Amino acid sequence: MFLIKMIFGMQKWCLKQQIKMAKALREANIEAIAKMREDILTLEDENAELGRKYL
């Protein structure tokens, strides 16, 4: 009986670890997307400025 409880406890622990890792990965992805959007806006601004400069 103890062994069964231990196995289920281990499964529960592993599931909690997977959830924790998935949340961390999701947060990292959100931050990366925000940074990419910021970079795109910066490049668009620079492109528009160059277009005005050379026209």
C-alpha positions as a Markdown table, in Angstrom:
| # | Residue | x | y | z |
|---|---|---|---|---|
| 1 | Met | 0.0 | 0.0 | 0.0 |
| 2 | Phe | 2.8 | 2.4 | 0.9 |
| 3 | Leu | 4.5 | 1.7 | -2.5 |
| 4 | Ile | 1.3 | 2.6 | -4.3 |
| 5 | Lys | 0.9 | 5.9 | -2.4 |
| 6 | Met | 4.6 | 6.6 | -3.1 |
| 7 | Ile | 4.1 | 6.0 | -6.9 |
| 8 | Phe | 1.0 | 8.2 | -7.0 |
| 9 | Gly | 2.8 | 10.9 | -5.0 |
| 10 | Met | 5.7 | 10.8 | -7.4 |
| 11 | Gln | 3.3 | 11.1 | -10.4 |
| 12 | Lys | 1.6 | 14.1 | -8.7 |
| 13 | Trp | 5.1 | 15.7 | -8.1 |
| 14 | Cys | 6.1 | 15.1 | -11.7 |
| 15 | Leu | 2.8 | 16.7 | -12.9 |
| 16 | Lys | 3.4 | 19.7 | -10.7 |
| 17 | Gln | 6.9 | 20.1 | -12.2 |
| 18 | Gln | 5.6 | 19.9 | -15.7 |
| 19 | Ile | 3.0 | 22.5 | -15.0 |
| 20 | Lys | 5.6 | 24.8 | -13.4 |
| 21 | Met | 7.9 | 24.4 | -16.5 |
| 22 | Ala | 5.0 | 25.0 | -18.9 |
| 23 | Lys | 4.2 | 28.2 | -17.0 |
| 24 | Ala | 7.8 | 29.4 | -17.2 |
| 25 | Leu | 8.0 | 28.6 | -20.9 |
| 26 | Arg | 4.8 | 30.4 | -21.6 |
| 27 | Glu | 6.1 | 33.5 | -19.7 |
| 28 | Ala | 9.4 | 33.4 | -21.6 |
| 29 | Asn | 7.4 | 33.1 | -24.9 |
| 30 | Ile | 5.3 | 36.1 | -24.0 |
| 31 | Glu | 8.4 | 38.2 | -23.2 |
| 32 | Ala | 10.0 | 37.1 | -26.4 |
| 33 | Ile | 6.9 | 38.1 | -28.4 |
| 34 | Ala | 6.8 | 41.5 | -26.7 |
| 35 | Lys | 10.5 | 42.1 | -27.5 |
| 36 | Met | 9.9 | 41.1 | -31.2 |
| 37 | Arg | 7.0 | 43.5 | -31.5 |
| 38 | Glu | 9.1 | 46.2 | -30.0 |
| 39 | Asp | 11.9 | 45.5 | -32.5 |
| 40 | Ile | 9.5 | 45.4 | -35.4 |
| 41 | Leu | 8.1 | 48.8 | -34.4 |
| 42 | Thr | 11.6 | 50.2 | -34.1 |
| 43 | Leu | 12.5 | 48.9 | -37.5 |
| 44 | Glu | 9.4 | 50.3 | -39.1 |
| 45 | Asp | 10.1 | 53.7 | -37.6 |
| 46 | Glu | 13.7 | 53.6 | -38.9 |
| 47 | Asn | 12.5 | 52.5 | -42.3 |
| 48 | Ala | 10.0 | 55.4 | -42.4 |
| 49 | Glu | 12.6 | 57.8 | -41.3 |
| 50 | Leu | 15.0 | 56.6 | -44.0 |
| 51 | Gly | 12.3 | 56.8 | -46.6 |
| 52 | Arg | 11.6 | 60.4 | -45.7 |
| 53 | Lys | 15.3 | 61.2 | -45.7 |
| 54 | Tyr | 16.0 | 59.9 | -49.2 |
| 55 | Leu | 12.9 | 61.1 | -50.9 |
